[in-house]
């Protein structure tokens, strides 16, 4: 409750023009000082202290506004893979804003096995791709999403949380270093202030992770850099329309999925039946939720269908399914990876309709 009050007050302050914001901060500081110390501090001292508080807030805001990632040039292969992917996705909602969009490329550590590609319409971020080098060569679309908020690697959300939690001391004058890290299903921010380093989750609203350097090294070393052994979806795949249910997108709003049995591997047909009529699936990984950003809900999917195999050949490629997850189903993750790293549970099953839910 205390955190919510702080958050709401921050929103009120940020919505004001700078001059109004300064007066509001000054009034808040004076009010707090008056409540705490009463007549022990005279008005002149209170005004002086308030000015210091406002100056510190402005200084911290200036530091946060300069916090950014360093772009790197993209290879021709990466640019071509991105161009093809954007062109295909832009044919269907919610990606129609991606037509003729600009892109910017940021390396994702540890190592340079992956890239964050921000999709821009004008100067506004309207989506992202995470592209990873596959083990057998080529590139793989690790995840993607559309929208202007509730997406991984949001600098706006990061700056807000850093200011809200006062993680950067107001008197800090050194260099701020920001690095984007990624292991399958887990986007991470790494912040370095001089000799101090801390980590925050970068999926949706950033949260401080209880990691030291040794913990971070163990996490990144213990998970494979590439989510799949082969590249895809490449030129042979075409994304279909996104299917979305009206199911619950907050895993903590209804915990009855905890009592539902795990689901067997799903295909597009059974997945659509499970999500029909406002149902949702919960993803969890017992004992490893913190390493995968879980639990979270699945409320839709997008299927990528392969082109038919040429006549006289065999071995048609299987469709690739990306599960729509997180707030409003804006983040798309490989369904096969979810089934490999954790378990899926139907919220509808917890409501007493187990028999009606397909298992394959």
KAKA-V442580 format. One record per pair of residues at least 12 apart in sequence whose ideal C-beta (glycine too) atoms are under 6 Angstrom apart, sorted by the first residue. I is the first residue (numbers start at 0). J is the second residue. D is the distance in whole Angstrom. If there is no record, write none. Layout:
i=I j=J d=D
i=I j=J d=D
//
This chain:
i=9 j=163 d=6
i=21 j=53 d=6
i=24 j=53 d=5
i=25 j=49 d=5
i=25 j=53 d=6
i=28 j=49 d=4
i=28 j=52 d=5
i=29 j=45 d=6
i=29 j=49 d=5
i=32 j=45 d=5
i=55 j=169 d=4
i=58 j=169 d=6
i=59 j=169 d=5
i=63 j=158 d=4
i=63 j=161 d=6
i=63 j=162 d=6
i=66 j=175 d=6
i=66 j=177 d=6
i=68 j=105 d=5
i=68 j=179 d=6
i=70 j=103 d=6
i=70 j=105 d=6
i=71 j=106 d=5
i=73 j=104 d=4
i=80 j=138 d=5
i=81 j=102 d=6
i=81 j=116 d=6
i=85 j=97 d=5
i=87 j=238 d=5
i=88 j=238 d=6
i=91 j=240 d=5
i=93 j=145 d=4
i=94 j=145 d=5
i=96 j=120 d=5
i=96 j=125 d=5
i=97 j=118 d=6
i=100 j=118 d=5
i=100 j=119 d=6
i=100 j=120 d=6
i=101 j=119 d=4
i=102 j=116 d=5
i=103 j=117 d=5
i=104 j=116 d=6
i=105 j=179 d=6
i=107 j=179 d=5
i=107 j=181 d=4
i=108 j=180 d=5
i=109 j=219 d=5
i=112 j=132 d=5
i=112 j=224 d=4
i=113 j=131 d=4
i=113 j=181 d=5
i=114 j=130 d=5
i=115 j=129 d=6
i=115 j=152 d=6
i=115 j=179 d=6
i=116 j=128 d=4
i=126 j=144 d=6
i=126 j=145 d=4
i=127 j=144 d=6
i=127 j=150 d=6
i=128 j=143 d=5
i=129 j=141 d=4
i=129 j=142 d=5
i=131 j=225 d=5
i=133 j=225 d=5
i=133 j=229 d=6
i=133 j=230 d=4
i=134 j=225 d=5
i=134 j=228 d=5
i=135 j=228 d=6
i=135 j=229 d=5
i=137 j=230 d=3
i=138 j=230 d=6
i=139 j=227 d=5
i=139 j=230 d=5
i=139 j=231 d=6
i=141 j=226 d=5
i=142 j=332 d=5
i=143 j=331 d=5
i=144 j=329 d=5
i=144 j=330 d=4
i=144 j=331 d=6
i=146 j=329 d=5
i=149 j=203 d=6
i=149 j=326 d=4
i=149 j=329 d=5
i=151 j=186 d=4
i=151 j=201 d=5
i=151 j=202 d=5
i=152 j=179 d=6
i=152 j=186 d=6
i=152 j=201 d=5
i=156 j=204 d=6
i=156 j=205 d=6
i=157 j=205 d=5
i=160 j=205 d=5
i=173 j=193 d=5
i=176 j=191 d=4
i=182 j=219 d=6
i=182 j=222 d=4
i=183 j=226 d=4
i=183 j=336 d=6
i=184 j=291 d=5
i=184 j=292 d=6
i=185 j=291 d=6
i=185 j=292 d=5
i=186 j=201 d=4
i=186 j=202 d=5
i=187 j=201 d=5
i=188 j=201 d=5
i=198 j=210 d=5
i=198 j=215 d=6
i=202 j=292 d=5
i=203 j=325 d=6
i=218 j=290 d=6
i=226 j=336 d=5
i=232 j=303 d=4
i=232 j=319 d=5
i=235 j=305 d=5
i=235 j=306 d=5
i=236 j=303 d=4
i=236 j=305 d=5
i=237 j=304 d=6
i=238 j=301 d=6
i=238 j=303 d=5
i=239 j=302 d=5
i=241 j=301 d=5
i=242 j=271 d=6
i=242 j=299 d=5
i=242 j=300 d=6
i=243 j=299 d=4
i=243 j=328 d=5
i=244 j=274 d=4
i=244 j=277 d=6
i=244 j=298 d=5
i=245 j=277 d=4
i=246 j=277 d=5
i=246 j=278 d=5
i=246 j=279 d=3
i=246 j=298 d=5
i=247 j=279 d=5
i=248 j=296 d=5
i=248 j=298 d=5
i=248 j=326 d=6
i=250 j=281 d=5
i=250 j=294 d=4
i=250 j=295 d=6
i=250 j=296 d=5
i=255 j=349 d=4
i=256 j=281 d=4
i=256 j=344 d=5
i=256 j=346 d=5
i=256 j=349 d=5
i=258 j=349 d=5
i=259 j=344 d=4
i=259 j=345 d=5
i=259 j=348 d=4
i=259 j=349 d=4
i=261 j=342 d=4
i=262 j=343 d=5
i=263 j=358 d=5
i=263 j=359 d=5
i=264 j=338 d=6
i=267 j=302 d=5
i=267 j=320 d=6
i=269 j=357 d=4
i=270 j=300 d=6
i=272 j=357 d=5
i=273 j=345 d=6
i=273 j=356 d=6
i=278 j=347 d=4
i=279 j=296 d=5
i=279 j=298 d=5
i=279 j=346 d=5
i=280 j=297 d=4
i=280 j=343 d=5
i=280 j=345 d=6
i=281 j=294 d=6
i=281 j=296 d=6
i=281 j=344 d=5
i=282 j=295 d=6
i=282 j=337 d=5
i=282 j=341 d=6
i=282 j=343 d=6
i=283 j=341 d=6
i=284 j=340 d=6
i=284 j=341 d=3
i=291 j=340 d=6
i=295 j=324 d=5
i=295 j=325 d=6
i=297 j=322 d=5
i=297 j=324 d=5
i=298 j=323 d=6
i=298 j=328 d=4
i=299 j=323 d=3
i=299 j=328 d=5
i=300 j=320 d=5
i=300 j=322 d=5
i=300 j=323 d=6
i=301 j=321 d=5
i=301 j=331 d=6
i=302 j=318 d=5
i=302 j=320 d=5
i=303 j=319 d=4
i=304 j=318 d=5
i=320 j=334 d=4
i=321 j=333 d=6
i=322 j=334 d=5
i=322 j=337 d=6
//
